[in-house]
Amino acid sequence: MKTSERLLESTKELWQAYYDHPFVLGIQNGDLDKEKFRFYNIQDYLYLLDYAKVFAIGMTKTNDPEVMHVFAKYIAQIMDGEMNIHKGYMRTLDISKEELRRTKPALACRSYTSYMIACAQNGGAIHALTAILACALSYEHIALEMLRRNPKAMDDPFYGDWVKMYATEDYTKENIMLCDLIDRMTASYTEEQLDEIEDIFYACARYEKGFWDMAWKMEA
């Protein structure tokens, strides 16, 4: 079993919890309270700032040009891609730059990003890559599951853009690249080393669940 397959297998119950989460279902069905989405949008914006830093730290932990290129590409994709969908919603939801500057990360957000950054700082490039992988993969799978359950989710006048962002072929290809990279980097790992990687991935998958809970409860 490839490392990426092992990681997904270890968290399949958590991923099912994402699919059935009331916040996720609200986006899927187009009936999520927009105040909840507004709260989420701000927190996810703050999250992505630290998420990009994990890739940046990871770049300092390797001399492999291929790994460095992937990390650099993802920093650009986050800052120029995912951030754009947030900026669009921020205009719609009347979220100002000043409000973003004033708002502090919620506890669930702060705990999650602090853990990812610590993994990157205290480990190597593989630890940084593993720390971001649960987020990258889960958003793709969530969006595709939304469309499986509700094929019209992409056409929703408000939430459709969010679904489109993570259900594209380009986003899937980027995740395939990440999985191929983690498989290559861990090809000669011992069982003990793989257990360490799996622990990081599982912890981040749990943090993902906590992030959805935080957004649903609007819990700062």
N, C-alpha and C positions, 0 to 999 in steps of 0.2 A: 504494500500500500504506500502510495506517495505521501509525503509529509502533509501536503495541503489536503488530501483526502482524509488523512488521519485527524487533522484538526477539525474539519467539518463534521466528521463522524462523532467526535467527542462532545460536540455542542449542539447536536440536532434537536435535543429537547428544548434548549433555550431558544433556538431559532423558531420552533413552532410557537413558542410563547410570544415572539415578536409578531408573527403573522396574526395571532388572535388578540393582540393588545388593543384596547379600545382606542388609543390614539392612532395607531396604524389603520385600524378599521375605519376610523373617522375620515382619514385621508382617502382611503380606498372607496368609500361610499359617498364622499363629498359632503358629509354632514358634521365634520369636526367643528367645534366652537372656534371661531377665528381668534378669540382672545388666547386660547390655548396655543394655537399655531403661532400667534404673535410672540408669545413667551418662548416657545420652542425656537423660533427663527432667530431671536436675539441670542439665546444660549448656544445654538448650533454655530452661529457666526463666531462667538467667542471661543468655542471648542475648536473650530477649524484653524484659528490663528495658532493655537498650540499644536494641533495636528500637523500643520506644516513644519513646525519647529522640530518635531520628532524625525521627519525625513532629513532636515538640515543637520541634526545631530548625527543621524545615521551616516551621512556622507563623510563626516570627519572620522568615522570608525573603520574606513576601508580604503584600500588603494586599488581596488578592482574597478576599472573604468566602466564596465557594464553596470555594476551596481550603482556607481555614482551617477551614471546617466539616467537610470531608472528613478533614483531618488530626486534628481534635479527636475526631471520631467513631471514628477508628481507634485513638486512644490509649485511649478508653474500651472499645472492643471487645477490645483486647489485655489490658488490665488486668482487665476483668470477664468476658471470654469465654474466650480462649485460656488465661489463667492458671488458670481454674477446672478445666479438664481436667487441668492439671498438678497442682493441689492434690488432685484426686481420686486420681490415681496416687501422689502423695506419701504419702497416708494408707495406700494399699494396700502400697506398697513401703517403708513405715516410714522415710521421709525427713523428718527434723525441721527446724525453722526454724534450729536451731543448726548443723546440718550444711550447710544452704544458706549460712548466714552465713560458715562457715569455708571452704567450697569456692571455689577460684579458677577462673576461666574457663580452659578448656583452650586451648592455643596456637591451634588452628584457630578456636575460638570468639572468642577475643580479637582475632585478626587480622581476622576477618570484620567484627565489630562496629566495630572501630577504623576500618576502611575505610569503612563506611557512615556513621559519624559524621563522618569527615573530608570525605566527599562533601557532606554536608549543611552542614557548617560553612564549607567553602571555596567552595561553589557557591550556587545558589538553591533555591527550592522544587522546581523540576523535578529537580534533582540528588538531593534527598532522596527524592522520589517514585520516581525510577528505582532508587535504591539499595535500596529495600524491596520493589520489585516482583517480583524473581526469587523471593524467599521466598514472598510471598503467592500468586503464581500456581502455583508448583511444588507446593505442598502440596495445592492443589485438584486439579491434574492427576494427582498421584501417587495420591491417594485414589480418584479416579474410575477410574484405570487398575487399581488394586487390585481394585475391584469388577467391572471388565470381565473381569479374569482369574479372579477368585474371588468370585462373587456372595455367598458366605456370609461374606466377611471382616467385614462389618458386624455379624454375629451372634456373632463370637468372644467368649467370656466375659471375656477379659482385654483384648485389643487392639481389640475392636469399637468401644469408645467413642472411641478415637483416630481410627479410620476415619470414624466418624459426624461427628466435629467438622469435618472438612475436605471431606466429600462432600455437605454439605447445600446446598439451594437458596439459603439465605440467604448462605452463604459465597461461592457462585458469584456472586450478585448484587453482593456487596461488591467482588469482583474486577472485575466488569464496570464498576462505577463507577470504579475506579482506572484501568482501561484507557481508558475514555471521557475521564477527566480528563487523562491523559497525552497522548492524541490531540489534545484541544483545546488544551492548553498548547504543543504542538509543531507546530501546524497550519501556521505560517508559518516554520518553522525551515529554515535552509539545510542543504545536505548535510554541511557541516563540523560544524554544531551537532548534527545527527542522529548523526553518527559518534561524537561525544563521548558522547552518551546511550547509544549502542549499546555503547561500550567499558565504561561503568559497569555496564550490565546484564549483559554477558558476564562481567565480573570477578566480580560477585555470584553469577552462576550457577555459576561455578567454585568459589567459596567454599561454595556449597550442597553441591556434590559432596564437597568437603573435610570438611564437617560430617558427612555420612553416613559417610565413611571414618573420621573421628575416633571416632564413636559405635561403629562396628563393631569397631575395634581397642581401644576404651576408652583412647584415647591422650591423656594429659594434656599 
